[in-house]
Amino acid sequence: MNARYRFHRYVAGLLAATVPLAAAIELTRAMDGGVSAVSRVLGPVTLTVWALKVARSRKPNALPLVVAAMWFVGSLIVIEAVFDTDVTSVDFTTAFGLMMLFAVLAGNLTISHRILWAGGLAVYVAAWIVTIGVLNGTPVDAIATRAVIAVAGVIFTTALVSELYYQLLVATNAHNRATRLQEAVARCSEALLVHQDTFALYEAVRAVLEATDADHAYVDQTIEIDGEPAWKIVAEAFKGIGDAGGEWMVGKYSTVPVTYEALLAGHESVVRTRELRGTAREQYEQDNILSEVCVPIFVGGVFRGSIGFVEYTTEREWSNAEIQTLWRAADMIGAYWRRQDDADALRASNESKDKLLSSVSHEIRTPLTAIVGLSEEIASNRAGLGREELEELNGIIAVQSRELAELVEDLLVASRADFGNLSIRPEVVSLADQVDRVLQGVRESTPNRKTVVFSGGDVTAWADPLRVRQIIRNLVTNALKYGGDRVVIALREDAGVAAVAVADDGAGVPEAESQLIFERYYRSVDTPTQPGSVGIGLAVSRQLAEMMGGSLSYLPGAAQHRFELALPSVAGPRDPDPVAPTEFATPR
């Protein structure tokens, strides 16, 4: 029940409590004086029953009751003055005070134009005073004084009580609104804590909307459309209207740049459609939006979406309490999304561990089996093996040991990077020297007859030589395992970038997997018959490249497909003569 109805009920309750006392007094006087009890108590009893009925009403209106009480008291005094008879125990002075009290109450019980009502009631009281004064023969100056006091007193007191009532009404409404908002925030928090799916957002938005007079509340997430930042509403609630429709559910922030700039900067955005211009105004008018307020949702310092209120029926001012409620809800939704991100990351981590255990157990077992088996063969049958057989077996052991060492190195690098213990020691690096050192190892360890061609100038980069060789080794061995028959390594330098490209004439990576291959433990489904892979080499290589301020990318082509390592170049003299192209076939 609002404050106005409560005020009417309080007045009715006051009359219901005090009028019976007057009725009791009248009844006592009637018994003492022999005057009919019915005539004395009929009016007070009627007023009491009326007051009780008003006080119990769902929407009480005490104004007619107070006016009737005012007329009843005034009429009794007039009857006594005209007929010179005793019909009430109330004297003129008491009646004068009651008339002014009733006038003030009646003036404040009106919905609007209280001062005009107070003026009219004051004139009525003044006329009543003049009438009683003339009938009783009161001096004119006394009548005039009482009339002036009545008019001024009623108008001033009504104005004073009206202002106090207005301030009380404002404070009460603010308290009620704050209570509703607090309850909404609590319900929003409960929904986000209890539920772990999209239903949580809908419950949270519905709770926040019920605490305001807005028509619509929503939560959107930031997405990309055609490479541009955009929004997509993921939860919403309406009050008293249907679906908004139109382009509201999904849209580009380029149509509302002012809103996007405010949200991106961490500020609330208040929009009044009539103040907009151009495309932004068309966007809001298309969806019949008159005003909107929204605040950003950040997760880990990243702008992830917004929550807001919308008005379709009236243009209104958004209160500070409503905006603060949105901020609190935004913080809770941001925490909810953060928990979801953490849960997804934990799930992905567990899946990665499963993949790692599965892949590593297989990949380590293969070379270890060969190493252990061949070593035992040499140890148990050394006398029966010839020189060439021993060299062949030792060569196989060396190849398998190198592959095992490279796998372990990649795993160690990945683990140290995850824990933040991987250090990069950059220096001036000759990329040609690093490629030569990698190819020397590849000649001995890669068991096939593919052709490798290397050409380039004396390109220098600012990088860690150990990590550069690790990346190049991964790219070259990857090309030899999964690429075509011809592998080409080339160096180039331009625009402050020193690059190493490793290309081959094979089928290349399917477009759908062009980015997946850089994820840890990912293994292409199109190479089941090729040598096994843990699926960590490319992921580690890209991570190392980025730690050195560079990048690693896959670039498909018509005749060749290549991986390119880009590193910061070092300014300085260059050898004008390129390194002579070298070509070799790796041993079987």
N, C-alpha and C positions, 0 to 999 in steps of 0.2 A: 504494500500500500504506500502511495506517495505521501509527501509531507502535507499537501493541501487537504487530502481526505483525513489524515490524522488530526489536523487542526479542527476540522469540522466535528470529528468524533469527540475530541477533547471538550469542545464547547457544549455539545449535546450531553456528554457525561456530566459536566459541571452543573447544568440545569437539572438533569435527572437526580443529582445528589442533593441540591439545595432547595429546589421547589417543594419537595415533600416536607421539609422543615417548616416552610412558610404555610403549607396546608395544615400541618399539625397545630401551628400557632393560631391559625384562623379557626380551626375546629374548637380549640380551647376557648377562644373569645366568643364564639357562637354559643357555646354551652353556658358561659357565664352571663352573657347578655340576653339570652333568650331568642336571639335571631336565628333563623333557619340555618342549620349546619350545611345543608346542601348548597345554598346560595353562596356560602363563603368558601367551600372547598371544591366546588365543581370546576372552577377555572384552574387552580393549581393542580388538581388531579389530571385534568385534560392535558395540561402542559407537561406533566410528569410522564404520562403514557406516551405522548408525542416524542419527548426527549429520549425515552428508552428505545423507541422504535428507530429513531434516527441514529442513535449510538450503535445499534446492532446492524445497521444497514451496511452492505458491502461497499457502497459508494455514498457515504453520508453527505447530506446537504442541510446544514444547520441554519442557513440564512432565513428561510421562512419561519422557523421556530423562534429565532431571536427577535425578528420583527413582530411576530405575534405576541411574544412575552412583553415587548416594549409597548405595544398598543394596549395590551391588557392592563398593565400597571398604570399607564397614563389615563386610560378610560376610567379606572376605579377612582382616581383622584378627582377627575372631572365630575364624575357622578356625585361624589361627596360634596364638591363645591357647589354644584347646581342645586341639589336637593337637600343640602345641609343634613345629611344622614351619615351614619357610621357603617360603611360596607367593607372596610379593610382595616387591618391593624397597621398598615404602612402609612406614615405621615408624609407631609410634603417634602421634607428634607431628604428622607430616605428614598422617596420616589424620584426626586431630582437626581440623586446619585445613581439609582438604577437606570433611569432614562439615559444618562450620559454613558454608563457602562454598556448598555445594550446598543447604543448608537455606535460606539467605538468597535464593539464586536461585530456588528452588522457590516460596518464599513470594511473591516478586514476579512470578512468571510466572502466578499465578492471576488470574482475572478479577475476583473479588470476595472479600471477607472475608479480606484478606491477613493481618491480625494474628492471626485465629483459626488460619489455616494455619501461620503462623509459630510460634504457641504449640504446635500439635501436633507440628511438626517439631522444635522445641526440646526437647520432652519425649522424642521419639524419640532425639535425639542424647544427651540426658542419660541415658536408659536404656542406650544403647550404651556410654557412658562407665562407668556403674556395672557393666555386665556385664564389660567388659574389665578394670576395676579389680579386681573380685572374682576373676576367673580368674587375673590376674597377681599377686594378693596385695598390691595397693596399699593403703596405710593409708586408713582411713575418712575422715579429715579431708582428704586429698588428693583422694579420689574426690568428696567433697561439694563441695570448692572448684571442681574441674573441672566438675561438673554445674551448679553455680550460674552459673559463667562461661559455659557453653554456653547455658543457658536465657536469661540476660540478654543475652548477646551476639547470639544469633540474633534474639530479639524486637526489641531496640533497633536492630540493623543493618537488619533487614527494614523496620522502621518508617521509619528514616532514608532508606534506598534507595527505599522506596515513595513517600515524600514528594517526593524528588528526581525520581523517575520521573514522578509526577503533574505536577509543575511543568514538567518537560520535555515531557510530553504536551500540557499546556495551551499551552505556547509553540509547540510544533510544529503543533498544530491551528490556532492563531491565525495562524501563518506561512502554513500551507497555505491557510487561508481568505482571508487578505489577498492571497496570490498569485492565487487564483481570482478574487477581486473585481477585482484589477488587470487581469487578463487579460480579464475581462468588460467592464470599462470601455473597454479598448483595442478590443475587438471592437465594442462599441456605437458608439464614435467612428468606427471604420472604416466601419461600416454606414451611419451618417448622412452621412459624407463621400462615400462612393462612390455610393450610391443616391439618387435624387431623387424617389421616389414612395412610396406607402404601404408597399411592401415594406421600405423602410429602417427604418420604425418596428417592423415585425414582427421583423426581424433584431436590432434593438437590444434589444427586450424579451426575445427568446429568449436573447440573450447574457447579459443581466443575470440572468435566472432561473436559468440553468445554474450560476451562481456561488454560489447560495444553496440552502438546504434548503426554501424555500417551495414551496407547491403551485401558485401562480399568480402571474403578473406581468402588469400591464396599463398602458396609457397611455390617458387619456381627454382629451377636449376640452370646454371650456365652451360650452354652447349655451343657448338659451332655449326653454322649453316653457310656453305660455300666459302669456308675459310674465315668467316666473320663471327665475332662474338654474338650470341643470341640467347634467348631464354626459352624455357619449356616448363609450363606449369605442371607440377607433379602431384599437387593436392590442393583442394579448394572446398569452400563451403559457402552456401548462399542463405540469405534470410529474406523470405517473403517474395522472392523473384525467381524466375527460371534461369536456365543456363545463359551465360553471356553470349556465347557463340562467336562468330566472326573470326578474325585473325588473332584474337586475344591469347589463345592457348600457346602458340608458338610464334616467335617473331625475332627479327634482328634488332640489336641495340642501335644500329645506325639510324633507325627511324625515330629513336628517342635519345639523341646524344646527350642532352642535358641530364636526363635521369641516369644514364650509364656513367657519366663522369662523376656524378654525386655518389653513386653506389660504389664505384671503383675507388673513390677517395675515402670511403668509410663514413659517409654522411647519409642522413635520411633524405628522401626525395619527396617533396610535396608538389602535386600537379593539379592545376585547375585548368580544365580544358579550354575555357574561354580566353585564357591568357596565352595559349599556345599559338603557333603559327606553322604554316606549311604542312609537311608530311606528318609531323607529330600530331597536329590537331586533327588531321584526317584519320589517323590511326585511332585516336580516342573517340572521335565522333562516330566512327564506324561501329564501335562497340557500345555506344550510348553511355560512355563514362563521363560523369560531370567532375569528379575529383578523385584523387588517389593519394595515398601516402604509403611509402615502403622504405624498408631499411635493409642493408646488405647482410648477407650471411657469409662469414669467413671461416675457413677451416685451415688451421696452420698458417694463417696469414695470406691465404689464397682466396680470392673472391669466387664463391661457389654458387651463389644464388641470392634470392631476396624473399622477404615476407612482407605482405602489405594488406591494406584495407582499400576498398573501392566503394564509391557512392554512385548509384545510377538514378536515384530519385530526386535528391536535393544536393546543391553545392553547399558544403559545410566547412567549418574550420575544425581541423583535427586538434584535439586537446593534447597537452603535454603528457597526460597520463596514458593516453592511447599510444602515443609514440614510444613512451618508455616501455609499455607492455610489448610492443613490437620488438624493441631492442632486447628485452629479456627473452622473448620467444626465439629471436634470432640466435642468441647465445646458446640456448638449449638445443635448437635444431643443429647448429654448428657442432656442438658436442656429440649429438646423436650421429651425425654424418661421420664425425671423426671416429667414433666407436665402430661404425660400419666399415670405415676404411681400415682400421686396425684389425677388425675381424677378417676382412678380405685378405689383408696382408699376411695375417697368421695362417689363414687357410692356404694361401699361395705358397707360404714358406713351408708348410707341412707337405704340400704337394711336391714342391721342389726337392725337399729332403727325400721323399719317396722316389722321385725320379733319379735323384743323385745316387741313392743307395742301389737302385736297380741298374743304372747305367754303369756306375763305377765298379760294382761287383762283377759285372760282365767284362768290362774293358780291362780291368786289372787282372782278372783271372786269365784272360787270353794270353797276354805276354808272359805272365808268371808261369803259366802251364808250360809254355814253350821253353822259357829259361830253365825252369826246374827239370823238365823232362830231358832237354838236351844236355844240361850239366850232369845229370845222373848218368846219361848214356856215355858221356866222355869219361866220367869218373870210373864207371864199371867196365868199360870196354876200350880203354885208352890204347892198350897194346894191340887190339885188333883193328884199329882205325888208321888209315893212311894219312899222310900229310895233307892231301887235298881235302879229304873228308873232315879232318879236324879244323881246317881253315874255314870250310863251308859252315860247319856247325857253330864255330866261334863267331862267324859273321852274322849268322841268324840271331845268336844270343845278343850280340852287340846292337843289332837293329831293334830287337824287342826291348832291350834295356833302355835304349834311347827313347822309344815311344812311351815306355812306362815313366821315364824321368820327365818327359815333356808333359804327360798327363798330370803327374803329381805336381809339377810346377804350376800348371794352370789352376789346379784345385787350391794350392796354397795361396796363390795370388788372389783368387776369388774370396777365399776365407779371410785373408788379411784385409782386403778392401772392405768387406762387410763390417769388420770390427774397427775400421779406421786406423789400422796399423801398417798400411802400405805406404811407403814413402817413395817419392819421385826425386831423383837427383839430376836435374837438367844440366846440360853442358852443350858446347858446340859439337855437333855430330855430323860426320860425313855419311850420308845415306848410302853412297856407293860402297863404302867399306863395310857397312852393316849388312847390305845385301850379299856381298862376297862372302862374308863369314857365315851367313845363313846357308848359302848355296853349297859351301864346302861340307857342311853337316848334312845337307839334303842328299848330296851325291852318295854318301855312305849309308844313309838310313832309309831312303824311300825305295821300296822294292818294285820298281816298274821301269819301263823303257820310254817314258814320255819325254818329250823334248822341252827344255827350258831355255828361253832366250832372254838375255838381260842386256839392256842398253840404257845409257843416260849420261848426264854430265856430272860434274863434281858439285852436287847439290848438298848444301849444309842446312841443318835444322837445329833449333834449340830444344833439346829433348834428352831423355834418359836413354843412353845407348843400350843398356840391358833390356829395357822394356820395348825399345824399337825393334830389336832383334826378335824378341818374343812375338811381337805382332806380325812381323814379316814372316817368321817361321810358320805361324798359324795360317797365314794367308797362302803361302806357297804349298804347304802340305795339304791344305784343304783343296787347292786347285789340282794337285797331283792325285788326290784320292777321288774327288768327285767331278773334276772338270774334264775337258777334252784332251786330245793327244798333244796339243801344243800350248805351252804356258809362256806368256810374255810378261816380263817385269820391266817397267819403264819409270824413269824419274823425270820430274818437271818442277819448275819453280816460277811462280808468278804471283803478283799482288800480295807479297809478303807471306806466301804459303809455299812450303816445300812438300812435295807429294810423291808417294810411292804407289804405283798402280800395278796390280797383279791381275792379268787377264788370261782367259783361256777360251778355246773355241768349242766348248761343250754346250749342252742343252741349257745351261743356266738354271737359276732358281725360279720356280713358279711365282707369278706375280703375287699370289695370295700369301706366299711365305717370305716375301722379300724383307719384311721387318721382323717376322717371327724368328728368323735365323739368328738374330742378335739377342734373343732371350735365352736365359740360362737353361740348359738341359733340354732344349728343343732339338728334335731330330727329324729331318725331312721324311715324310711318308713316301716320297718318290724314290728313295734309294735303299730299299730293304736288302738288296744284294750286294751293296757296296760295303767296304770295311766299316766296322762299327765306330760310333763316336759318342762320347758323353754329352756332346752338345754344349760345351762350355767355352771352347776356344774363341769363337767369334764374339761371344758376350764379354769375355775377359779382355779381348783385344780392343773392343770399342770403349770399354771402361778405362783402360790404360791410355788410349788416345785422348779421351776427354780430360783425364787427369793431367796430361801434358799440354793442355790447351789446344788440342787438335780435334780431329773427328775421323770416323771410319764409316764409309758408306758403300752400298752396293749399287752399281750402275749397269743395268742391262743394256744390251746393244743388239744390232742385227747379226753381226758376224762374231762378235766377241762380247763376253760378259766380264766385268771386272770389279774388283774391290779396290777402293782407293783410300789410302792413309794420308791425311793432310795434317801437317805439323807447322808450327811457327818457323819461318825461315830466319836465317841469320844474315844480316847485311855484311858485305865484304867482297873481296876479289874472288873471281871465279876462273876456273880453268877453261880457256876458250875451246880447247879440244875435248870433245866428248869421249867418254870411255868407249873403246872399241867394242862392238857387239860380240858377245860370247854365246856359244850354243853348245849344249851337251845333252847327252841322254843319260838319265840316271840308271844305275845298274839294277839288274833284276834282283 
